[in-house]
């Protein structure tokens, strides 16, 4: 745990500096003290992603620059919008290059980078606001001098989602604004974090809640279950995403009826039916509390390269979120996706195992500071 604690301290300090810079940049733009590069666009069907779409899963590496499936849209200069944003914020996107924050780029698929941080840990970078882009929306993106940005998505009904992203594309703050102008802060990582001492967190036993074995009412109750061990400390979204022991404080629901094929991140329409009950339960949770935040985790088995599996698992989490929004009208703003690759195997084996190619959801609202 000592090494984990040291790595967490380093990440906390780095994220605190980046979050403070992003918040300051947004405030400067609002006050007129600094200008932002502003782009406004109307989202069409061609701009959106589908849960049935198979994303590129053969990453660009130093030895392999080929892709085997649909790649993200490129601009005239051959770079995706996400790559351009990272180039401004972190100084590089090419495989083998070292970013401004000290991480090394291990692979690049256009919509995601897998990097190795100075502690040797693999991390996936992506545009955390991409999930919000839906047909009919108006998106206004302000990019600040430090590479951070603020995205305002206006829905056809007049509601808005305002998101501040760090220079690496990671979401820092999100506010939902309903058609009447009422604001709901979902999370705010621009505020100072409380320190987390991993070995002082409550030890909790994992209990499998399998979505296929529950009816809608049971799933609603599972998502509404209070935090384990009466945990009262509040955490940042970064801490929830990064620290397994923190995530474990929120009960999980495994989407066991959904199993991904080897190397696949797609969900076909007939497979989406398996998400009907959990989709209804999440929709009800958001309706009852607009501040609800659901974490969707993607996982892989241990076959293949660790970096490849990390990117693949992150796409799987995103695909589940897309299916929930497409088929069951779950608001994308209330969903956070994160891939964990092969780091948390349900069945401890290095061979191909369908049970490890899974997705999990947690209601993390109670963990986040309000």
N, C-alpha and C positions, 0 to 999 in steps of 0.2 A: 504493500500500500504506500510505502514511502515514495517510490518512483511515481506512482499515480498522483500522489498529492503534490509532488514537485511540478509535474507536468501541468496539473490543474492550476497551480499558482501562476505559472508562466502564461498560460492561455488567458487567465483572468486579467492579468496586468495588460496584456496586449489588447484584449477585447475592450477593456475599459478605456484605453487611450483612443482606439478607433471609434468607439461609441461616442465619446465626448467630442471628438472632432466632427463626427457626422451631425450631432445635435447642434453644435456651434455653427456649422455651415448652413443648416436649415434656418436657424435663427437669424443669421446674417443676411440670408436671402430675403427673409420676411421683412426685415427692417430696412432693406435697401442698401445695406452696407456692402453687399457683395452680389454679384450677378451669377445666375445659373444658366446653363445651357438647357433650354426648354424645347421639348418635342411633344407634340400632341397628335394622336392618331385615333382613327375609328377602327375598331377591331372587326374584321370579317372572318368568315369561316376558314379562309385560307391562312389566317394568322394564328389559329388555335390548334391545340393538340387534342387528340382523341385517345381514349383508353384502349382502343383496339389497334392503335398504331404501334408498330414495332420499332423502337428507337434503335439507333446505332449502338451496338454493344461490343464491337471490335474497336477499341480505342486507338487513337493515334499515339504511338510510342516511338522511341528512337529506332526500333527495328520493324515497326509495322505502321504504315500510314494509310492503310486501307480501311474502309467501312463496309459493313455488310447489309445495312438497312437504312431506313430513312434518316438522313442527317438534318440538323437544324438549318434553317434558311440562312444563306450567306449573302452578304452585301457584295457590291461590285468589286471590292478589293479582296474578296475571298474570305473575309472574317465575319463571324456571326456578331449580332449585337452584344451578346454576352461577352464574347472575346474582346470586343472593343472597350466595353466598360471595365473589364479587368485590366486591360492594357493601361488605361488611364489611372486606375486605382492602385494597381500593384506592380506596374512597370513591365510585365512580361506575361506571355501565355505559351511560349514555345516549350516543347518538351525538353527537359534538361536545364532550363533556365531557373534562376533563383529569384523569387519574388522579393518585393520590398520588405516584407515581413519575415524574411529568412527561410520561407518554405521553398522546397524544390518541386517543380512541375514534373510529375511522373507520367501522366497521360492526359490527353485532351480529345474529347469527342465533340467539341464545338459548343454544346450546351452545358457541359460539365468538365471540370478539371479535377483530377486526383492529384493531391500534393502530399509531400512528406514534410512534416513540420520539423523544427530543430530538435525536438525530442524523439524523432524517429517514427512518430505516429502518422498513419495515413488519414487524410481528411478529404472530403469531397466538397467542391465549391460549385455553386449554381446560382441562378437568379431566383431568389425566393419569392419574387412577385410574379413569376411566369404563370403560376397556377391561376392567378386572378383574371387573366386575359380571356374574356369570353365574348362570343359574337354579340354585337350590338353595343358593347361598352365603348366609352370614350376614355382613353388613357393619356394622362399628362405626366410626363417624366421630367423632373428637374435634376440635372446632374451638376454637382458642385465641384469646386476646384480640387478637393482632396480625393475625388473619385466616388464619394458617397452620393446617394440620390434619394429623392422623394417621389414616389409614384402615387398619383391620385386617380383612382378608377371610379368613374361615374356610371352608374347603372341606368338602364332605361326608365326605371321608376323614380329616379332622382336620388337614390341612396348613393353613398360614397364609401370607398375604402382608401384610407390614407396610410401609406407604408413608407417608413424610412429604412433604407438599406445601407449597410456598411460598404466600404470600398471593394470588398470581396463578394458582394452580392447577398450577404447574409442579412436576414430581416432583423431589425433592431427594435422597431416600434410599429404597432398597427392599431389604428382607430377605425371603428365602424361608425358611420354617420347615417342614421335612418332618414327616410324621406321628410320627416318633420324637423330634422336638424339636431336630433338628440345624439350625443356622442357616447360611444362605448369603447373604453380603452381595453384592448385584449391583453396586451403586454407592453412593457417599456424597458428594454435593455439599455437605454441611454442613461438610466439611473444607476447609481452605485450598487454593486452587488454586495450581499452579505457573504462573508467567507464561509466556505464549506469544508469542514474537516471530515474526510471520508470515513475514517474509522470511528467517528462519533455518531454517525447516522444510525438510526435503528436498523437492526437486522430483521428482514422480513422473509417469510417463507413464500415462495411462488406457488400460487394455486391456479391451475389451468381453468380458464373459462372459455369453453369452445362455443363459438357462435352458432354452429349448426345444431347444438343440443339445447338451445334456449329458444323460448318464444319471445315475441317482441317485448312483452312486459318484463320478462326476466333480464333481457338485454338493457332495457331502460334502467332497471334497478342496478345492474352491473356497472353501467356508466355513471350512475349517481352515487355509487359506493363511496363512503368517506375515505379519506387518506388513511393508510395503514399506520398503526401505532399512534394514532392521534397526533400526527406530525403537525407542528404549528409554524415552523420556519417557512418563510417564503423564498422562492428561488427565481433566478432569471431564466428566460427561455434557453439561453446558452447552457446554463448548468443542467437543465433538464435534458437537453439534447446530448450533452457531452458526458455526463456522469451516470453510469449505469445504476449505482446505488440510489441516486436521486429519483431516476425514473421508476425504480422498483417500488417507490412509496405510493405510486398511483396504480391501482389494479389494472391488469391487462385483459383484453378480450382478443383471443386468437381467431382469425378468419380461416378456420380449418377447412371449410368446404372449398376454399380457393387455393389451388396449388399451381404454381407456375411451372411450365415446361423448362427443361434445362436451357439456359442461355436466353430465356424469353422474359420480357417485361410487359407483354400485352395481355389484355383481358377481352375476350370475345363476348358479344352480346349474350350468348347463351350462358356464359360463365357468370355474367354480372347478376343473374338471378339469385346467385348464392349470397349476394350482398343486400338483398331486399330488407331483411329484418334489421340488420345493423344500420342500414341507411335510414330506415324509419326511426330507429331509436336515437340516432345522432340528430336528425332533423328536429325531433321533439325536444331534445336537450337544448339545442340552439334557440328554438322558439321560446322555451321557458326561461332561458337566460342567454341573452345576446352576447354575453362576454365569454361564453363557452369556448374552450380551445381543445381540440382533439389532436393528439399526436398519432400519426400513422407511421409505423416502422416497417421497413422492408428488410428481408433477410435472404441469404443464399446458403447453399451447402458449401462444402470445403473444396469442391472440384474447381480447379483453375487458379489463376493468379489472384492474389488478394486485392490488388488495385482494381482489376476487372470486376471482381465480385462486389466491391464497394460501390462502384458506379452503377452496376446492374441492380443492386438492392435499392439504391436511391431511386432509380427509375420505377422499380416495382411499387415503392411507396407512393410515388407520384401518380402512377397508373390507377392505384386504388382510389386515390383522392379524385382523380378525373372521373372514374366510374361513379363515385358517390354523387358528384355534381351533375353528371350527364343524365343519370337514370333516376336519381332520387332527390334532386334539387337541394342537396346539402350545400350551404353557402361555402364557397372556396375559402373565403377570408377566415373562417373559423377552423381551418385545417392546416396543420404543419406536417410536412413530410421529412423523413430522415432515413437514410439507408445505413445499415450497420454491417453489411457484407457477411463474412463468415465468422464474425467475432462472438456470436451468441448462438451456437448450435443447439437446437432442441434435442437432437439425437447425436451424441458424440461419435462421429465417424468421419473419416476423410474421403469416403466413397460417396457416389451420388445418392442423395436421400431426399425424396419429395417432401418429407415433413420439415426439412430445414429450409425449403424454398417457400417461405411463408410471409404473411403480413399480420401485424398486430396493431390494435388501436388502444389508446389510453386517453381517458379524460384527465388532462393535466391542469385544468382550471384551478383547482385547489392548491397546486404547487406554485403557481405564479403569483408574484406580488401584485396587489391591486392598489 
